[in-house]
Amino acid sequence: MQYPTPKDIENSLKAVAAELGDTSESPFRVDVVARYGGRPPVYTVMIRTAEKEPIRQKLSQVLNRKFSLGQVLSRSTLLRLKRSWSTKKY
């Protein structure tokens, strides 16, 4: 199965930050932690921008669940997030 790259996720998140008025060059940092045994990777997302709350609220709205600091997102959640932004279904 093909998993999104950290850059794909960063670009999707950057588009949301831009919609909220953030002009940072790199408002997010996304890392991937490979796991073995056929298990999907784990992605970590760090919000770098100074105004974190509007971004957390938007992510909560798109994901239809609360998004908090230190939360690890599953591959399926990130894929849903990426699809939502690429098709503007939020």
Secondary structure, DSSP 8 states (H G I E B T S, - for coil): -----HHHHHHHHHHHHHHTT---S--EEEEEE--SSS---EEEEEE-SS-HHHHHHHHHHHHTS---TT--B-HHHHHHHHHHHHHT--
